[in-house]
Amino acid sequence: MKKAKQNGATTWLIDTYQTLTSNVVDQTYIVRPGSDGSLALGLMHLLVRDGLIDHDFVSSSVQGFEELKEKILPDFSPAKVSSLTGLSIETIESMAKAYGKAKRPFIRLGAGLSRYGNGAMAIRTIVCLPALIGAYGKRGGGCFTGTSTAGAFAMNEILREDFMEKKTRIINMNRLGWALNELNEPPVLSLYVYHSNPAAVTPDQNQVLKGLQREDLFTVVHERFMTDTARYADIVLPSTSSLEHSDLYRSYGTYCIQRAKAVIFPVGESRSNWDVFALLAQRMGFDEPFFRQTADDLIDHLLSIPSIMREGMDQEAFMIGKAVEIPLPPDARTRFQKHPQERSKF
């Protein structure tokens, strides 16, 4: 944000509360939770009304614009969007005018708004907004939903679903409260928690806490701290910190990966996730050699499997433990503009 401002850009923050980013940007807009999609539709309504649409781009690269304009946008007048978002009519009008006349407007989406009940549709709506003014066809413009290096390693080699004799049910963790209290075919009788604190972060907190208090629920929490969830555990297993075990780090928000090795021995009786899983596997009768590997053995195996994402990175820096950036393909930043005939229509 600071660099963009140094280069002359005007920066906005649209959020549900005033974060520290507010201290950096030119303007902060506080909207009601879950109203982001309504704001996007309201801005589209004004872009159409005020003639700020890039009709050439729309005709060549956008599908469904006429249906959107006729069936959806009339319902999102400035007055209605004001009532939904909490922003004034004047503010919404000025936002649409500034956005529609910007040379290369760019939207950077956070992940939080996707977690609302209407989050998926809100994301779909927002990513359509730059298409109406042709921002996707301008270098530096458009919408960027997020980065992840999850595909840098062959995660199926860790998950090993092929070890399961039969498929088991999968319960979305966002429905944990429902699962602990209402699911009966069969009921959830045991809960193993690691890398999470569902008592504090899972939706429908009252239901989650009610479920965690069940006398017939056996709960194990593998943690470094006495979290809210750990207070409900039958057993708390001490976990290692990142200084005490080898690991591969993927990123959530950048294009970096890193290999790290332990710098101290595990403190007390602490064990890493991998060590606990391996011990459980032995006690539960899984005799595959896979579970007798060390963490470094498994990491070496993962790195022996080629990945397009790791091609061209600084291998030497990576192997000695430095965080390295995965290089983008040479034409990644200009691919849309260079190959209009190959564009996927929005």
C-alpha positions as a printed Julia matrix, in Angstrom:
346×3 Matrix{Float64}:
   0.0     0.0     0.0
   2.82    2.36    0.87
   4.59    1.64   -2.4
   1.4     2.22   -4.39
   0.93    5.59   -2.72
   4.54    6.52   -3.43
   3.81    5.82   -7.09
   0.85    8.18   -7.03
  -2.03    5.76   -6.47
  -5.07    6.55   -4.37
  -5.69    3.74   -1.9
  -8.89    2.61   -0.18
  -9.7     0.12    2.54
 -13.16   -1.47    2.58
 -13.69   -3.44    5.77
 -16.11   -4.12    8.6
 -13.93   -2.38   11.18
 -11.0    -0.01   11.27
  -7.8    -2.04   11.02
  -4.2    -0.83   11.22
  -4.24   -0.58    7.42
  -6.49    2.44    7.91
  -3.41    4.35    9.05
  -1.82    3.87    5.63
  -4.63    4.32    3.1
  -6.19    7.52    1.79
  -9.77    6.5     2.6
 -11.44    3.85    4.77
 -14.98    2.66    4.12
 -16.64    0.69    6.93
 -19.47   -1.54    5.68
 -21.85   -3.83    7.5
 -20.72   -7.48    7.71
 -21.86   -9.52    4.72
 -22.75   -6.5     2.58
 -19.69   -6.51    0.29
 -21.55   -8.1    -2.62
 -24.32   -5.52   -2.32
 -21.76   -2.72   -2.49
 -20.24   -4.23   -5.65
 -23.68   -4.47   -7.29
 -24.45   -0.92   -6.22
 -21.26    0.31   -7.83
 -22.11   -1.6   -11.02
 -25.57    0.02  -11.01
 -23.93    3.46  -10.98
 -21.3     2.53  -13.57
 -24.12    1.61  -15.95
 -26.23    4.63  -15.05
 -23.37    7.09  -15.51
 -22.0     5.6   -18.72
 -18.69    4.43  -17.28
 -18.79    0.94  -18.82
 -16.01   -0.15  -21.2
 -18.33   -1.46  -23.92
 -15.51   -2.68  -26.16
 -14.09   -4.86  -23.4
 -17.54   -6.07  -22.37
 -18.47   -7.07  -25.9
 -15.18   -8.93  -26.49
 -14.54  -10.5   -23.11
 -17.65  -10.59  -20.91
 -20.61  -12.93  -20.83
 -24.0   -12.19  -19.3
 -23.69   -8.43  -18.98
 -27.08   -7.67  -20.52
 -28.82  -10.12  -18.18
 -27.01   -8.61  -15.21
 -27.94   -5.1   -16.29
 -31.59   -5.91  -16.85
 -32.39   -8.43  -14.09
 -30.07   -7.65  -11.16
 -28.68   -4.13  -11.18
 -32.04   -2.26  -11.13
 -32.61   -3.7    -7.63
 -29.42   -2.12   -6.27
 -30.08    1.6    -6.31
 -27.87    3.9    -4.21
 -30.63    4.23   -1.63
 -31.03    0.47   -1.21
 -27.28   -0.16   -1.15
 -26.93    2.57    1.46
 -29.43    0.8     3.69
 -27.63   -2.53    3.2
 -24.04   -1.37    3.65
 -24.35    1.55    6.05
 -22.53    3.89    3.65
 -24.21    7.15    2.67
 -25.68    7.62   -0.81
 -23.14   10.37   -1.44
 -20.26    8.09   -0.49
 -21.44    5.31   -2.81
 -21.86    7.8    -5.66
 -18.36    9.18   -5.19
 -16.85    5.67   -4.96
 -18.45    4.64   -8.25
 -17.31    7.8   -10.01
 -13.71    7.46   -8.79
 -13.56    3.76   -9.58
 -15.11    4.12  -13.01
 -12.71    6.89  -14.04
  -9.54    5.36  -12.59
  -6.86    4.48  -15.14
  -6.03    1.0   -13.84
  -8.11    0.25  -10.74
  -7.0    -2.79   -8.78
  -8.89   -4.71   -6.1
  -7.03   -6.91   -3.59
  -9.5    -9.19   -1.85
  -9.02  -10.51    1.64
 -10.22  -13.97    2.65
 -12.5   -13.02    5.53
 -15.54  -11.98    3.54
 -15.67  -15.4     1.86
 -16.55  -16.97    5.22
 -20.01  -15.39    5.46
 -23.06  -17.39    4.44
 -23.19  -15.36    1.22
 -19.4   -15.26    0.9
 -19.04  -17.3    -2.28
 -21.53  -15.13   -4.18
 -19.95  -11.96   -2.77
 -16.58  -13.02   -4.19
 -18.12  -13.88   -7.56
 -19.81  -10.48   -7.64
 -16.72   -8.48   -6.71
 -14.49  -10.19   -9.28
 -17.0    -9.18  -11.97
 -16.7    -5.5   -11.07
 -13.39   -4.81  -12.89
 -14.72   -6.55  -16.03
 -17.36   -3.86  -16.55
 -14.77   -1.12  -16.86
 -12.15   -3.19  -18.7
  -9.69   -3.18  -15.8
  -8.7    -6.78  -16.48
  -7.32   -5.71  -19.83
  -5.02   -3.07  -18.33
  -1.58   -3.81  -16.93
  -1.77   -3.57  -13.15
  -5.57   -3.45  -13.07
  -8.25   -5.99  -12.21
  -8.84   -8.05   -9.1
  -6.52  -10.36   -7.22
  -8.27  -12.84   -4.94
  -5.27  -14.39   -3.23
  -2.03  -16.31   -3.42
  -1.14  -19.71   -2.12
   1.74  -22.11   -2.6
  -0.35  -25.11   -1.57
   0.42  -26.8    -4.87
   4.17  -26.62   -4.47
   4.33  -30.05   -2.82
   2.54  -33.33   -3.52
   0.23  -33.24   -0.49
  -1.4   -36.54   -1.44
   1.88  -38.12   -0.37
   1.18  -36.88    3.16
  -2.57  -37.42    3.34
  -2.31  -41.02    2.12
  -6.02  -41.63    1.74
  -5.06  -44.84   -0.02
  -4.41  -46.37    3.41
  -8.12  -46.26    4.27
  -9.9   -49.58    3.84
 -13.15  -47.76    3.16
 -14.31  -44.2     2.75
 -15.36  -42.33    5.86
 -17.69  -39.42    6.27
 -16.35  -35.87    6.13
 -17.85  -33.16    8.34
 -17.18  -29.53    7.48
 -15.53  -27.93   10.5
 -17.78  -24.89   10.06
 -20.65  -27.2    11.11
 -18.92  -28.51   14.22
 -21.65  -27.19   16.52
 -24.29  -29.06   14.55
 -22.16  -32.2    14.35
 -21.53  -32.35   18.1
 -25.16  -31.78   19.07
 -27.42  -33.07   16.33
 -25.59  -35.64   14.22
 -26.72  -39.11   15.31
 -25.92  -41.55   12.51
 -23.62  -42.29   14.25
 -22.92  -39.48   16.75
 -19.47  -37.91   17.08
 -17.94  -39.53   20.16
 -14.32  -38.42   19.84
 -12.63  -35.21   18.75
  -8.92  -34.66   18.02
  -7.95  -31.0    17.68
  -4.67  -29.72   16.26
  -3.76  -26.49   14.47
  -7.08  -24.98   15.51
  -9.09  -23.53   18.37
 -12.72  -24.3    17.45
 -14.14  -23.05   20.75
 -13.06  -19.57   19.68
 -13.09  -19.56   15.88
 -15.83  -21.93   14.68
 -19.28  -20.54   13.72
 -22.23  -20.89   16.12
 -19.98  -20.68   19.16
 -22.72  -21.42   21.69
 -23.47  -24.74   19.99
 -19.78  -25.61   19.78
 -19.28  -24.95   23.5
 -22.4   -26.94   24.34
 -21.06  -29.87   22.31
 -17.61  -29.7    23.89
 -19.23  -30.03   27.32
 -20.84  -33.39   26.49
 -19.91  -36.05   29.04
 -19.78  -38.75   26.36
 -17.42  -36.81   24.06
 -13.73  -37.75   24.34
 -11.66  -34.73   23.33
  -7.91  -34.6    22.75
  -6.19  -31.27   22.04
  -2.61  -31.14   20.76
  -1.38  -27.64   21.63
   1.34  -25.35   22.9
  -1.06  -23.13   24.85
  -4.05  -23.52   27.12
  -6.54  -22.37   24.49
 -10.31  -22.05   24.94
 -10.69  -25.48   23.36
  -7.96  -27.05   25.52
  -9.98  -26.14   28.62
 -12.65  -28.6    27.45
 -10.19  -31.41   26.63
 -10.0   -34.75   28.39
  -6.34  -34.9    27.43
  -4.0   -32.07   26.37
  -0.93  -33.24   24.46
   2.02  -30.81   24.42
   3.03  -29.75   20.94
   6.39  -28.6    19.66
   7.0   -25.09   18.41
   8.44  -24.36   14.97
  11.91  -24.27   16.55
  11.63  -27.89   17.67
  10.76  -29.8    14.5
  11.62  -29.96   10.81
   8.96  -28.71    8.45
   8.02  -27.4     5.03
   6.28  -24.03    5.01
   3.83  -23.03    2.33
   2.45  -19.51    2.2
  -0.98  -18.01    2.44
  -0.8   -14.6     0.82
   2.58  -14.72   -0.91
   4.47  -16.93   -3.36
   7.11  -18.07   -0.88
   8.07  -21.5     0.44
  10.65  -22.53    3.01
  12.31  -25.63    4.42
  13.21  -25.44    8.09
  15.03  -27.77   10.43
  14.8   -27.97   14.21
  17.25  -25.75   16.09
  16.51  -27.16   19.57
  15.32  -30.52   20.86
  11.63  -30.85   21.81
  11.01  -29.3    25.2
   9.75  -31.64   27.9
   7.33  -34.21   26.51
   6.4   -32.11   23.47
   5.91  -33.94   20.19
   5.31  -32.69   16.66
   2.15  -33.46   14.71
   4.07  -35.98   12.61
   5.49  -37.81   15.64
   2.07  -38.07   17.3
   0.42  -39.29   14.1
   3.16  -41.91   13.66
   2.74  -43.14   17.25
  -1.04  -43.3    16.87
  -0.67  -45.2    13.6
   1.5   -47.83   15.31
  -0.97  -48.27   18.18
  -3.9   -48.47   15.75
  -2.34  -51.23   13.68
  -1.08  -49.34   10.62
   2.14  -51.16    9.77
   3.04  -49.28    6.58
   6.71  -48.17    6.42
   5.37  -44.68    5.72
   4.73  -44.16    9.44
   8.27  -45.15   10.4
   9.84  -42.24    8.53
  11.28  -39.2    10.24
   9.94  -35.78    9.29
  13.11  -35.11    7.29
  12.67  -38.42    5.44
   9.17  -37.39    4.43
  10.31  -33.91    3.43
  13.09  -35.35    1.28
  10.54  -37.6    -0.41
   8.22  -34.67   -1.15
  11.09  -32.67   -2.61
  12.07  -35.58   -4.86
   8.73  -35.26   -6.65
   8.94  -32.56   -9.37
   6.58  -29.59   -9.22
   6.03  -26.92  -11.84
   5.71  -24.34   -9.08
   9.24  -25.01   -7.83
  10.89  -24.76  -11.25
  13.31  -21.86  -11.52
  13.45  -21.04   -7.82
  16.69  -20.61   -5.88
  17.29  -24.25   -4.9
  20.49  -23.55   -2.98
  18.86  -20.91   -0.76
  15.85  -23.16   -0.24
  17.92  -26.14    0.89
  19.8   -24.13    3.51
  16.57  -22.92    5.05
  15.92  -19.54    3.47
  12.46  -18.49    2.36
  12.43  -18.36   -1.43
   9.95  -16.89   -3.85
   8.39  -19.07   -6.52
   8.97  -17.28   -9.86
   5.96  -16.47  -11.98
   5.94  -17.59  -15.64
   7.63  -14.96  -17.84
   4.38  -13.86  -19.48
   2.15  -14.11  -16.39
   1.68  -10.37  -16.01
   0.86   -9.72  -19.66
  -0.82  -12.96  -20.73
  -4.33  -11.49  -20.79
  -3.34   -8.51  -22.91
  -1.08  -10.49  -25.27
  -3.54  -13.24  -26.14
  -7.0   -11.69  -26.45
  -8.16  -14.5   -28.71
  -7.48  -16.99  -25.89
  -9.29  -15.04  -23.16
 -11.8   -16.87  -21.03
 -14.88  -14.7   -20.97
 -15.99  -13.36  -17.61
